[in-house]
Amino acid sequence: MRVRYGKARHRKKKRLFREAKGNVGGRSKLLRTVKETIVRSRAYAYRDRRRRKRDFRRLWIIRIAAACGAHDLSYSRFINLLKKANIGLNRKMLSELAIHEPEVFAEIVRIAQS
């Protein structure tokens, strides 16, 4: 008797099509194309999970640099002063302070410079 993997195969295809849902045309309708699409999308997802961390760090640095510019201070000099003053705030928190609490950020700049 020939075994056709009917139920298991149907379940497998259904899982693949569900993962490719939202793609345009054959990329969500045709099995071979769906498989290619999923491989590519997983590669992008893996890459961009790492990329997101870099992008956010760049954004925080840009924000801090802009806030430092208002105090006639370069970003690199500011970070150096923070290290010397033993202020252990990370870049994410510094950028949040620079945006939402500018007076607190100004106080941190003053402490770092003294």
N, C-alpha and C positions, 0 to 999 in steps of 0.2 A: 504494500500500500504506500502511496506517495504522500509525504508530509509537506504541507504547504505553509505552515507558520501563520495561518490565517489571522487568528486573534492577536498574537504577539506582534505580527507585522503591522496590523492595523493600528495597534496601540503605539508602536514606534513612529509610524508615519504621522499619526495624530499629534504626538508630542513635538515632532519637527515642525509641522505646519503651525502649531500654536506658537512656537518660538519665533517663527518667521512672520507672524501676523503683523500687519501694518506696513509691510513692504509693498512696492508697486508692481503690478502685473504678475509675470511668471515667477518673480522672486518670492511670492507668497502662495503660488498655485501649483508649480511644477516641482516634483520631488527632487530631481537632480539639481535644479537651480536653487531650490530651498536649501539643500545641503551645502552648496557653495556659499550661499549668502550667510548661513549660520556660522560656518568656519571663519569667514571674514569678519563678521560682527563680533564674534568672541575674541578675535585677535585685536580688534579696535578697542573693545571693552577692557581687555587686559592692559593694553598700552596706555589707555587714557585714565585708568585708575591711578597709574603712576604719574602721568602727565598733569593731572589735576593738582597734585601736591606741589609741583613746580610752579604751576600757573598762579596758585594762591599765594605762594611765597613771593613771587615777583610782584603781584598786586600789592601785598602788604608793604614791600620795600618801596614801591613807588609812592604809596600814601605817606609813609614815614618821611621819605625824602622831601615830599611837598610840604609837610608840616615843619620839618627842620628848616626849610628854606625861609619860612616866615620868621624864624628866630636867627637868621644869618648864620646857619650852621650846615655843613654838608652831612649827608647820611653817614658816610664812613667815619667821619670825625665823631659824630653823635654816638654811634655804636661803640667806638673805641672808648669814649668817655664813660659810657654805661658800664663797660667791662671793668674799667679802672675804679669806678664808684661801687662796684659789686651790686649793681641793680640787675636782678635776674628776670626781667620781663621779656617774654618772647615777642617776636615780630607781629604776630597776630594781635596780641593784647595792646602793643604799642600803637598799631594802626587803628584799632577800635577807640583807644583813648584820643588819638589825634583827631578822629572824626567826631565822636560824640561828646568828649570831655576835653575841649581844647585848653581850658585853664589847668586841668590836672596834667596834661601833656607839657604845658609851659613850666609847671612846677618841677616835673621830672627833668626837663632840660636844664633848669636852674640848678637843681641838685647835682646833676652830672657835671656841670661846668665848674661848680665850686670845689 
